[in-house]
Amino acid sequence: MSFITYNRSQMNLFGYSVEDFARDDPKSRFVVELVSRLDLSALYSRYSSQGGDSYAPDMMLALWFYAYSNGITSTRKLEELCKYDTRYIYITGNQHPDHSTLSRFRKAHLDLLDQYFVEILLIAQAEGISSFNQIAIDGTKIKAHSSKRHGYTEDQLDKRIEKLRAEIKQYMQRCNFVEQGATDELDLETLRAEKERLERLEKEILERKAQLKERKKQLKSEHRSRHQINVKEPDARMMPSVDGPGYNAQLGVDMSSHLIVAHEVVSQPNDQGQFIPIQEQVEKNLGSDDKRSYTADSGYHNSADLKELEEKQIDAVIADPQLSNRSIKETPTSKEELQKEERKLKRSDFVYHEQGDYYECPAGKKLFPVERNSERIVYRSNDCQDCPLINLCISSKKKVKQIHRSVNESYCERMAKKLQTSAAQERLKKRSVTVEPVFGNLKHNLGYRGFSLSGLNNVRSEFTLMCIGHNINVLFKNMLGKRLAAFIKASQEKDDLLILFSKNILAFLILYFAQRLRMRKNYQYRRI
């Protein structure tokens, strides 16, 4: 197989080349140059030496990168732009791939996008865009391709299965009638094909039911009966924020440049447990850096993650949804203050003494550990009957005070103390104006409110394309001016030489044919 040749600098008979189209849009030239700096050996190796000509892979990749940087995901829309938009005509070299070709290319090479995402980050590092020392982590919900009308509870699936089985039974009877010659309503092959279609559908629904049962085991009992599975796209979960099935998209964003440095898509509707995977991906993509710090909102607060971060000596600030309830005071709240406020005691009114492993209450009494399992420790005081604060501390049904403490609570308490510092509060403020605007750009400016592809693996790759599109825009804006000129200087000089050569050839041809025309006229004049 060979590739369809194209030359953006080639002059036509009208005296211009598609290179001229990029004069007013330096971003298209920037994308072409950016792709030329990527390692495309794996992409080219997928093309066989046999078969018909194909569009050049580097051109197709640059086309998709440029499209996603402008919020274009539709293959039909992109096909039209390649015909009428000079920016896209420049990238394609005035070639016109149709929507089927564009779709096949995108689907065939989704697995290579993570490699190109990282290579673009390394180019940003090499250009000195940022030190990448402060990373903000956040997540958002993005609508799945499938509709919410394909969502079913277990009871609804049972009714669907029952209906399918009745239809299958009916088709079996009709097949028997045709075989026996009792009716000639339809040919036998048509009936059998429909019966087989229904049987395949029944098998698919039974598989979805089994998946739903497994998922329900992870839910609280009160939520199980209402939990749905999308039969067309089971990876997607029902998420209220997108009014239907969706995915949870995770980002790690450099606070200085607003470049996306890590990304992931999960089916889990909340952000619990997602901090460590993003943090590890950042270190993998950019290289380890002991000075790098991370900041995230309270959705990521998890005692197990805090333990791992502290053990790895990673500088992280994660907001705490239970901050006001942590026992981090040096001394318990005074009895006078509690009696004056006339409020119920909170856990934060008690003080935990790590040396001695006990809690001290505002009345000076101690709570010692009495029960322990792999997750929690129960602290209890049996000396509460004569306490003046008993009505503010213990409900009427209980006779003793108990406090449940996580085995990793000490990590939460140390994070809570860190959160009270001005430096941590400043980082949290900066996070809100760093990563959230990136999601705003993706969803509102670029229009990525939903995925075009289906299935978790495909969605992950499409989200990579979205992130590449965002990073191209950020990188382009950061490099405007002298840095951008230097970045594309080599290709510009090469193209200018080609243009000069083409213009000289064109001038020669014009003069040559003009001379031939004059000679022909003179010859005809002499004959007359």
N, C-alpha and C positions, 0 to 999 in steps of 0.2 A: 504494500500500500504506500502510495506517495501522498503528499499534502498539496492542496490547491495553493499555488503560489500567489502571493500578493505583495505589492510594494507601495507603501503609503507615500513615497516620495516621487513615484513615477509621474511624469508630466503627460497630459493628454493633448490632443490637437488644439484644444481651446486655451492652452497656456497655463493651466493650473493643475495641481495634484491634490489628493485628499489630505496631504500634509497641511495645506493651507487652511483646512477646516479647524485645525487645532490651535490656530493663532489666538482665537478669542476664548478658548477653553483650555487653559494649561492643565486642568485636572485630568483630562483624557490623556494628554501626553504623559503626565505623571504616572497614571495607572499603567500605561504601556511600559514605561521605564521600570516601574516597580516589579512588574511580572517578569521582565527580562532579567532581574537580579535574583529570582527564585530558582531553586534547584528543581527543574522540571524533568529530570531523568526518569523518575518513576512514572510520570504521566506519559511521556513519549514511549516508554517500554511497553505500554499496554496496546499499542497499535501494531498490528501484524504487517508483515512485508507483502502480504497478499491482499487482494480485494481492490475495490475502487478507491478513488481519491477521496480524502477527507479534508475538512477544514483544519487548519493548523491549530494544534492544542493550545499554544501560547496565546493565540488570538482569541480563541473561545474562552479561555480562562480570564483574560483581561476584560472581555466583554461582560462576563457574569459578575466580576468584581466591580466593574464600573456601574452595572445595572443595580446591584444591591447597595452601592454607595448612594444611589439616587432613589432608593425605595422601590425599585422595579423587581417584582418576583414572577410576574406572569410571562410565560413563554410567548404567547400571542402578542402581548403588548411589546415585548422585546423584538419580536420579528418585525413589527411595524416600524419601530424606532430605527432598526438597521436599514430601512429603506428611505426614511424621510428626515431623520435627525442627523445633522452634520457631525455631531460629536460621536455618535455611534458608527456613522459611516467611516469616520477617521479610524476608529479602533479596528473595524472589520476590513479596512482597506477596500471599501466599497463592494464587499461581498454580502450576500443576503441569505444567511442560514434560516431555514424555516423553523416553526415552533417545535416540530417533532425532533429535529436535530438538536435544538437547544435543550429540550427536555431530556433526551437520551444522554447528552454530555453531562448535564448536571447530576443525574442519577448515577451514572457510571463511575463518577470520580468523587463522590461524597467523602469517601474514606481518606482522601488525600488532603482535605481542607484543614485538618488540625495541624499538619506539617506546615502548610503555607501560612496559617495563622501565627505560628511560632516564628517562622522565618521573617515575617513582617515586623514582629516585635523586636527581633534581633537587629533588623535594619534600623528601627527607631532608636535602639540602644547605641548602635554604632554612630548614628547621626547626633547623639547627645541630646535627644529630646527631653529626657528626664533621667534622674538617678534611680527612679522606681523604688524609693525607700519607704513610702507611705501608701498603703493599699487599703481601700475601703471595700467591704463585702456587703452585698445585698441581693435580694431576690424579688421577682415579680411574676405574676401569672399571665400567661399568654394563651389565647384561645386555640384549641385543637382544630384540625381541618374538619373533623366529623361534627355532625349536628347533635344537639342534645336530645332530639327525638329518637335517637338510636340507643338511649339509655334505658335499662330495664332493671327492676328489682328482682329478687329471686322468685317471688310469687308471680310476677309478670312473665318471667322466663318459663315457669312451669306451665302457664296458660298457653304460651307460644308453642311449647313443645307438644302439648296436648292437641292443639289445633293442627300442627304439622303432621302428627301421627295419624290424625283422622283423614287428612288430605292424602297422605301416602296410601292408607288403606283403600280409599276410594279409587285412586289410580290403579292400584293392584287389581281391584275388581274389574275395572274397565279394560285392563290389559287381558284379563281372563276371558271377558266377553268377546273381545276381538279375536283372540286365539281360537275360541270355539265357534267363531262365525256368527255369533248372535247379534252383532251390530257392525255397521261399517261407518260409524260416526267419525273416526279418525284412524289414521294408519298406526300400526303397532309401534313403529320406531319413535313417532312423536310422543306417544303416551309413555313409553319407557324412558325417553330422555327427560320428560317432565318429572317422572317419579324419581329418577336418579338425582335431579336437581334438588328436589325436596329432601331427599335422604342426606345429601351433602349439607344442606342448610340445617337439618336436624342435628347432624354431627357437630357442626360449628356451634350451634346454640348450646349443646351439651358441654362442649369444651368451655364456653364462656361461663356456664353455670358452675363448673368445677373451679374456675379461676375466681369467680365471685365468692364462693364458699371459703377459699383460702384467704382471700382478702378480708373477709368479715371476721376471721379469727383474730386479726390484729386490732379490731375496733372494740370500743366499749359496747356493752350489751344494748344500751339504749339507742345506739346508732345503727345497729346491724340490720334491722328490718327495712330501713329507708335507704340503705346503701345500694348504689346502682353500678352497673358495668355497661360500657358502651360496646355493643356487639360489633360495630364496624371498626372501632379503634380502642381495643381493651386497655392499651397502655395509658390512655388519657383518663383522668379522674374528674369527677364533677367538682367544680370550683365556683363558689358563689360570685367571686369578684369578676369572672368572665361570663357569668350566666350560662353555664354549660360545661362541657368537657374541656379540659385545658391541661397545661403543664406548668411546672414551677421552674422558671429560668433563673439561674444563679450567675452572678458576675463578681469578678474581682477587678477593681478599677484603680488605676494609678491616680492619686489625689492631685498630683502636680499637673499632669498633661491631659487627664481624662481619657487616656487610652485604656481599653479593655485588655487586661493581662491574663485573665483566666475566665473560663465560662463552663457551664454545665446545664443540662436540662434533666429534671427528675420528675417522677410521677407523684411523689409525696407532696401533699398540699401545704405543709408548713416547712419552715427553714431549719428545724431541729436536726442536728447531726450533719449539716452541710458545710459548716465552717472549715473543718479540717480538710476535706477533699479539695476545696477551693484554695486553701492556704498551701497545700502540698503541690497543687498544679502550678501555682505562682512560682514556687521555688524551682520546680522542674522546668518551666518555660523560660525563666529569667536567670536561673542560676542562684545558688544559695547566697544569702547575704545576712550576716548577723545583725546588721543595723536596720534591717527592714522591719517595719511595724504594721500591725493590722488593726482595723476598727470595724465594728459591726453593731447592728441594733439589737434590741432585746430578743428578737425572734431566734437568735442564734445562741442564746444563753443556755448552756448545758454543762452540768458539773463534770461529766466525763471528759468533755472537750477541754474544759478549763484545766483539768488535771494533766492532760496530755500536753497542752501548751506550756504549762509551767515546768513540766519535766523536760521538755525540749528547749526551755529557756527562750521562748518566742514572746516578743513584746506584743501583747494584744490588749485591746480595750473593747469589751463586749458589754453593752448596756444590760442592766439587770431588772427584769420586771418585778422582782421581789425585793428591790433595794431597801425600801422603807421598812421591811420586816426582818432584815438581817440583824443578828446579834453581834454588832461590831463596836459597841460602846465600851469604854474603859470601866465604867461603873454603871450599875442598874439605875433606872429612872427612880427618882425619889418618891417616897410615899406621899409627901406633901403635894408634889406636882400632880400626881395621879388623882388624889382626892379633890384637888382644886378643879381639875379638868373633868372629873366624873365620867371617865371613859373606860372601856374595857382594856385590859392589858393586852399588849401585842408581844410577839416574840422578840421584837427589838428592844423591849423594856428589860429583858433578861440579858445577862452577860455570860458568855461561855468562857470557862477557864481551861485552856488546853493542858496546862500543867495541873493535874488532878482529875481531868476529864469530868467536869460537872458544870451545871448551870447555877447561877446565883440569881434569885428573884429580887424585886424591889423591897421585899420585907426581910431580906437577909437570909432566907432559907435556901437550902441546896437541893438540886435535883441530880440524882446519880443514875447511871445506866443500869437498866434492869432487863432489857431484852435486846437482842441483836440478830440481824440476818445479813445477807450479802449486800443489801441495799441501804438499810436503815438501822438506826439505834434509837431505842426508846429510853428517855430520861424521865424519872418520876420522883416526886416528893410525897411522903406519907404524913408530913407534919403540917397540914394545912387547916385543920379544923378551927383553931383559935386565931387564925391570921386576920388582921383587920381589913385586908384587901381581898378576902375570899370571894365576895360578891362581884368584884371587878375582874376576878381571875378565873373562877371555875363556874361552869354552868350548874344549875340545880340538880341535874341528873348525875353529875360526877362528884366523887368525894376526894379525889386526888388530882394534882396537876401533872400533866404529861406533856413532854415536848418530843417530837419526832425529828431526828437529825439524820441527814444523808451522810453516808460514809465519806462522801467527797465534799461535805459542807465547808470544810476549812478552805478549799480552793475558791468557793463562792464568796466566803467572807473576805479573803484577801483581795479578790476582784472588787468587792463592794467598797473596801477601803481605798483602792486605787481610783475608783470612779468618783470619789469625793474630792480628788485633787483637781486643781484648775487646768492642768495639762490634759488630763483625760476628758474633762468637759469640753475643752477647746477642740480636741480631736473628734468628739462626737458631733459637735456643731459643723466642723469642716466636712465630716462624712455626709451629712444631710445635703450639702450643696455640691457634692462630688458625684456620688454614684446615682442618686435619684435623678439628677438632670440627664444622666446617660440613658437611663430607662425612658425618660421623657423624650429624648431625641429619637430613640429607637421606635417608640410606639406612636408618637404624635408627629414628629417632623418627617421621619422616614415611613411612617404608616404601618409598622410591623405589629399590628394588633392581633394577628392570627397567623398560624403556620399554613403553608401551601401543601406541604407533604404530610403523610400519615405514618404513625408508628414512632416509637421512642428513638430508635437509631436514626431514622431519617430526619426526625425533628431536631435531634442533636446536631446533625450535620448542617441542616438549614440554619440553625441558630449560629453556627460557626460562620456561615456566609454573612449573616446579618452583622455579626461582630466584626468581621473583616471589612464590611462596608462602612461601619462606623469608624473603625481605626484608619481607614484610607482617608476619610474626611478630616479626622483630627490630625493625622500626619501631614496631610496636604496643607492645612491651615497653619500648622506649626512651622512648616518649611517655606512658606511664602516669602518671596524676596530673594536675597542672595543665596541662601541655602538651597532653595528650590532650583534656582538657575544652575548652581554647581551640580546638583543631583542629576539633572537631565542634560548637562552640557555635552557629555560624550556622545549621546545619541543625537543631540541637536547638531553637533559638528558633522557627524556622519551623514545625517539627513540633508544638511545644507550642501555638502559636497555632491550628494546625489541629485539634489535639485539643480545645482549649478551645472552639473554634467547634463542633466535632462534638458535644461534650457538651452545649453549650447547645441545639443543635438537637434532640438526643435528649431532653433534659429538657422542651423545649417540646412535642415530639410526645407524650411520656408524659402530660403535664398535659392536653394537648388531648384525647387519646383518653379519658383518665379523666373529664374533664368531659363529653364526649359520652356516655359510658357512664352517668354519673349522671343526665344529662338524659333519656336513654332510659328508665331505670328509673322516674324520676319521672312521665314521660308514661304509662308502662304502669300505674303505681299509680293515677293519676287516672282512667284509663279503667275500672279495676275499681271 
